[in-house]
Amino acid sequence: MQTEVHREANEAGAQDASACPNCHNLMPNGMRFCRACGCRLGEGVEEYTETVRLDGARATAGAARTKTASAFPPANVKDWGGVARNAREQAMRSMTTGLGQWRVARTCSRVPKWMIWVFLPIIAVSIMGGISSNRKRIIKRDTAAAAANIEPSYMGAEYKTAQGGVLIRDVSPPGSAADNAGLIGGDVITSYDGKPVKSDGELSGFLGNTPVGKTVDVTFVRDGETKTVKLTTVSEDDNDNLREAFGDVPKGFLGVNDNFQRVQVPNTSIYGVQLKEVYKNRPGYMAGLRDGDIVIEFNGTPIRTTEEFNARIDRAAPDSTVKVVVMRGTERQEIMVKVGVEDD
């Protein structure tokens, strides 16, 4: 059976008919769409002019829509077979892909170029901040490691927190750093190497961070007067060696009970050590020392603490004669004492 298209083509003549490039059905010239499959046939020369794009140019939404419209048959055209159906599905897939690419490209193109210069410094600062922070951690770690490797220094003195600073209880052994600097029991250290000292913990910390053999300024208060001396620190081994050497030396003996106590001398700002019991027929008693005497000097060294008094008695060479200055009531007396030998 001949279709209407064939009849029109026969009437118009072969020269006035053309075949659809998609389904190959004949139809009169001048038709815009194929009546069989709906394929677009074109209207003029511009319909068949190929669009030339530069290399790398992206497809636009308009190009995607034009391509879709040229391949997608109108909805009112009857589907004449699988050819038209396949063409429609292919056009739909092409349209979806093209529109997706167009949306991505359009979104990226919306970012203003000037915003790059806003975020670049922020990113650079963040990176540099991370590097700086890491560098500080490394420096802190290396500093801590170096501090851990520093051999602690010693000054050769017993001390405690008191009177707004650090009170030296006694200086021992003989020849220690504190002894060579001229410090004695009763001195109150207020500054070490230019740094204020208010507790025994601070002083210990400063000594621990001081290289062995370093000479530092030590400021202290003695009998209300502020003084500064040079102190050269020693190592723990050197300090222990001095202590061991002194342990082998014979100790002096005075013959007084060690229940004496530190007291303030009446009507003065200085302290001394008050004797509670002087043993009879012992070097001290035989020389003239009596119960209640306040010792303020022993063999040329001011006595301000009980610990220092004991340490100075031990230092006194047996059979040597030392001068002991005491306050008896309001009188100041100087007593020469021949030191005995401490029994083992």
MIKOLSE-340342 format. One line per field, with one value per residue (C-alpha): x, y, z. Coordinates in steps of 0.25 Angstrom, whole numbers, plus 2048, in hexadecimal, padded with zeros to 3 digits. Each point is the difference from the previous one (the first is absolute). Layout:
REM MIKOLSE-340342
u <- (X | ...)
v <- (Y | ...)
w <- (Z | ...)
END
This chain:
REM MIKOLSE-340342
u <- (800 | 805 | 802 | 7FB | 80F | 802 | 7F4 | 805 | 80D | 7FB | 7F7 | 80B | 80A | 80D | 807 | 7F7 | 802 | 80B | 803 | 801 | 80F | 7FB | 7F5 | 802 | 7F1 | 7FD | 7F9 | 7FE | 80B | 7FF | 7FB | 806 | 7FE | 7FE | 7F2 | 805 | 80A | 800 | 80E | 803 | 803 | 804 | 7FB | 80C | 80F | 803 | 7F9 | 80C | 80B | 80A | 804 | 80F | 805 | 80E | 808 | 7FC | 7F3 | 7F5 | 7F2 | 7F6 | 7F2 | 7FB | 808 | 7FB | 7F2 | 801 | 806 | 7F5 | 7F5 | 806 | 801 | 7F3 | 7F3 | 7F4 | 7F6 | 7F5 | 807 | 7FB | 80C | 801 | 80A | 80C | 809 | 7F8 | 800 | 80F | 803 | 7F7 | 807 | 80E | 7FC | 7FB | 80E | 807 | 7F8 | 802 | 80F | 801 | 7F8 | 808 | 80D | 7FA | 7FC | 80D | 807 | 7F6 | 802 | 810 | 7FF | 7F7 | 80C | 806 | 80F | 803 | 7FC | 80C | 809 | 7F7 | 802 | 80F | 805 | 7F7 | 806 | 80E | 7FE | 7FB | 80C | 80A | 7F9 | 801 | 80E | 803 | 7F8 | 808 | 80D | 7FC | 7FD | 80E | 807 | 7F9 | 803 | 80F | 801 | 7F9 | 80A | 80C | 7FB | 7FF | 80E | 806 | 807 | 7FA | 809 | 802 | 803 | 803 | 7F6 | 7F3 | 7F5 | 7F1 | 7F5 | 800 | 7FF | 7FB | 80C | 809 | 806 | 80D | 800 | 80F | 80C | 806 | 809 | 80D | 804 | 7F3 | 7FB | 7F8 | 80B | 80A | 7F6 | 800 | 7F2 | 7FC | 7F4 | 7F6 | 802 | 7F3 | 802 | 7F6 | 806 | 808 | 807 | 7F7 | 7F3 | 7F8 | 7FF | 7F4 | 800 | 80A | 7F9 | 804 | 80E | 801 | 7FA | 80A | 80C | 7FB | 800 | 80E | 80B | 80B | 80B | 7F8 | 803 | 7F3 | 7FC | 7F9 | 7F9 | 7FD | 7FC | 809 | 7FC | 7F7 | 80B | 7FF | 80C | 804 | 80B | 806 | 7FD | 806 | 7F7 | 806 | 7FB | 7F9 | 80D | 809 | 7F7 | 7FF | 80F | 802 | 7F6 | 807 | 80D | 7FB | 7FA | 80E | 805 | 7FF | 7F5 | 801 | 7F9 | 7FB | 7F8 | 7F2 | 7F3 | 7FA | 7F2 | 804 | 7F7 | 800 | 7FB | 801 | 80A | 7F8 | 800 | 807 | 7FB | 80A | 7FE | 809 | 800 | 7FC | 807 | 7F7 | 80A | 80F | 807 | 809 | 80F | 7FE | 808 | 7F5 | 7FD | 80F | 801 | 7F5 | 7F3 | 7F4 | 7F1 | 7F8 | 80B | 7FC | 80B | 801 | 80E | 809 | 80E | 7FD | 7F3 | 7F3 | 7F7 | 7F1 | 7FA | 802 | 804 | 80B | 805 | 801 | 807 | 80A | 803 | 803 | 809 | 809 | 80D | 802 | 80A | 7FE | 7FC | 7F4 | 7F9 | 7F2 | 7F8 | 7F3 | 7F5 | 7FE | 7F5 | 803 | 80F | 808 | 80C | 80B | 804 | 80C | 7FE | 809 | 7F9 | 800 | 7FE | 7F3 | 7FE | 7FC)
v <- (800 | 80E | 80A | 80E | 804 | 7F7 | 805 | 80F | 7FC | 7F9 | 80C | 80A | 7F8 | 7FA | 80D | 806 | 7F5 | 7FD | 7F5 | 801 | 7FE | 7F9 | 7F6 | 802 | 802 | 809 | 80E | 80D | 80A | 80B | 7F8 | 804 | 7F3 | 7F2 | 7FB | 7F2 | 802 | 80E | 803 | 80F | 802 | 80F | 80D | 806 | 801 | 804 | 7F3 | 7F8 | 809 | 7F9 | 807 | 801 | 801 | 803 | 7F5 | 7FE | 808 | 7FB | 7FD | 80B | 7FE | 805 | 7F6 | 7F5 | 805 | 801 | 7F2 | 7FB | 807 | 7FB | 7F1 | 800 | 7FE | 808 | 7FA | 800 | 7F8 | 7F1 | 7F7 | 7F8 | 7F6 | 7FD | 809 | 80C | 7FB | 7FE | 80E | 806 | 7F8 | 804 | 80E | 800 | 7FA | 80A | 80B | 7FC | 7FF | 80D | 807 | 7FA | 805 | 80D | 802 | 7FC | 80A | 80B | 7FE | 801 | 80C | 807 | 801 | 80E | 800 | 80B | 7F6 | 7F8 | 80B | 800 | 7F2 | 7FF | 808 | 7F8 | 7F3 | 806 | 805 | 7F2 | 7F9 | 809 | 7FF | 7F1 | 801 | 80A | 7F8 | 7F4 | 807 | 805 | 7F2 | 7FB | 80C | 7FD | 7F1 | 803 | 80A | 7F6 | 7F6 | 809 | 804 | 7F1 | 7FE | 80C | 7FA | 807 | 80A | 7FF | 80B | 7F8 | 805 | 7FC | 80A | 803 | 80A | 80B | 80F | 803 | 7F9 | 7F3 | 7FF | 7F8 | 7F7 | 7FC | 800 | 7F2 | 7FA | 809 | 805 | 7FF | 80B | 807 | 7FF | 806 | 80B | 804 | 7FC | 7FB | 7FA | 80B | 808 | 802 | 7FF | 809 | 7FF | 7F6 | 804 | 80C | 7F9 | 802 | 7F4 | 7FE | 7F1 | 7F5 | 7F9 | 80C | 800 | 7F1 | 802 | 80B | 7F7 | 7F5 | 808 | 806 | 7FA | 7FA | 80A | 80D | 80C | 807 | 80C | 7FC | 80B | 7FE | 807 | 7FE | 807 | 80A | 803 | 7FD | 7FA | 7F9 | 7F6 | 7F8 | 7F1 | 7F6 | 7F3 | 7F2 | 7F2 | 7F6 | 7F7 | 80B | 804 | 7F1 | 7FF | 80C | 7FA | 7F3 | 806 | 808 | 7F3 | 7FB | 80C | 800 | 809 | 80A | 7FF | 80B | 7F9 | 806 | 7F9 | 802 | 804 | 80E | 809 | 80C | 80D | 80F | 808 | 809 | 80F | 7FC | 7FB | 7F4 | 7F2 | 7F6 | 7F2 | 800 | 7F4 | 7F8 | 7F7 | 801 | 7F3 | 802 | 7FC | 801 | 80A | 80A | 801 | 800 | 80C | 808 | 7FD | 7FF | 7FC | 80B | 806 | 804 | 7FD | 80A | 7FD | 7F4 | 800 | 80C | 7FC | 806 | 7F6 | 802 | 7F2 | 7F3 | 7F8 | 80A | 7FF | 7F1 | 801 | 80A | 7F7 | 7F4 | 809 | 804 | 7F9 | 7F8 | 806 | 80E | 80C | 808 | 80D | 7FE | 80D | 800 | 809 | 7FE | 808 | 80E | 7FD | 7FC | 7F6 | 7FA | 7F2 | 7F9 | 7F1 | 7F4 | 7F6 | 7F2 | 7F3 | 7FA | 7F2 | 7F6)
w <- (800 | 7FC | 80B | 7FE | 800 | 7F4 | 7F8 | 802 | 7FC | 7F3 | 7FD | 802 | 7F8 | 803 | 7FF | 80B | 80A | 80A | 80A | 80F | 804 | 80D | 7FB | 7F1 | 7FD | 7F4 | 802 | 7F8 | 801 | 809 | 80C | 80E | 807 | 7FB | 801 | 803 | 80B | 803 | 7FC | 7FE | 7F1 | 801 | 7F9 | 7F9 | 7FE | 80F | 805 | 7FA | 803 | 809 | 80D | 802 | 80E | 805 | 807 | 80E | 800 | 809 | 7FB | 804 | 804 | 7F3 | 7F8 | 809 | 7FE | 7F1 | 7FE | 809 | 7F8 | 7F2 | 805 | 809 | 7F8 | 803 | 80A | 7F7 | 7F5 | 800 | 804 | 7F3 | 805 | 808 | 7F8 | 806 | 80E | 800 | 7FB | 80B | 80B | 7FA | 800 | 80E | 805 | 7F8 | 806 | 80E | 7FF | 7F9 | 80A | 80C | 7FA | 7FD | 80F | 805 | 7F7 | 803 | 80F | 7FF | 7F7 | 80B | 809 | 7FF | 7FD | 80B | 80A | 7FD | 805 | 80D | 803 | 7FC | 80C | 80A | 7FA | 801 | 80E | 804 | 7FA | 807 | 80D | 800 | 7FC | 80B | 80B | 7FC | 801 | 80E | 804 | 7FB | 807 | 80D | 7FF | 7FD | 80B | 80A | 7FB | 801 | 80E | 804 | 7FC | 809 | 80C | 80C | 808 | 80F | 80A | 80C | 80A | 807 | 7FF | 802 | 7FC | 80B | 802 | 7F1 | 7FA | 802 | 80E | 800 | 80C | 7FF | 7F6 | 7FE | 7FD | 801 | 7F3 | 7F9 | 7F7 | 80A | 80A | 7F6 | 7FD | 80F | 802 | 80E | 808 | 802 | 7F3 | 7F8 | 7F1 | 7F9 | 7F2 | 7F7 | 7F3 | 7FF | 803 | 80C | 80A | 809 | 803 | 802 | 7F3 | 7F8 | 804 | 7FE | 7F2 | 7FD | 804 | 7F8 | 7F3 | 803 | 7F9 | 809 | 802 | 7FD | 809 | 804 | 809 | 80D | 807 | 80F | 80D | 80D | 80C | 7F9 | 7F6 | 7F1 | 7F9 | 7F3 | 7FE | 7F4 | 801 | 7F7 | 7FF | 801 | 7FC | 809 | 7FF | 804 | 80C | 804 | 7FF | 80A | 809 | 800 | 803 | 80B | 806 | 802 | 808 | 80F | 805 | 80B | 80E | 809 | 80A | 7FF | 7FF | 7F2 | 805 | 7FE | 7F8 | 7F7 | 807 | 7FD | 808 | 809 | 7FB | 7F3 | 7F2 | 800 | 804 | 807 | 807 | 80E | 808 | 809 | 807 | 800 | 806 | 80B | 7FF | 7F1 | 7F7 | 7FF | 80F | 804 | 7F6 | 807 | 7F8 | 808 | 7FF | 7F9 | 7F9 | 7F1 | 7F7 | 7F4 | 7FB | 7FF | 7FB | 7F8 | 7FA | 804 | 806 | 7FC | 800 | 808 | 7F4 | 7FD | 80E | 800 | 7F2 | 805 | 80D | 7F7 | 7F7 | 80C | 800 | 80D | 80A | 7F8 | 808 | 7FB | 804 | 804 | 801 | 809 | 805 | 80F | 804 | 7FA | 800 | 7F4 | 804 | 7F9 | 805 | 7FB | 7FF | 7FE | 7F7 | 804 | 7F8 | 7FD | 805 | 7F6)
END
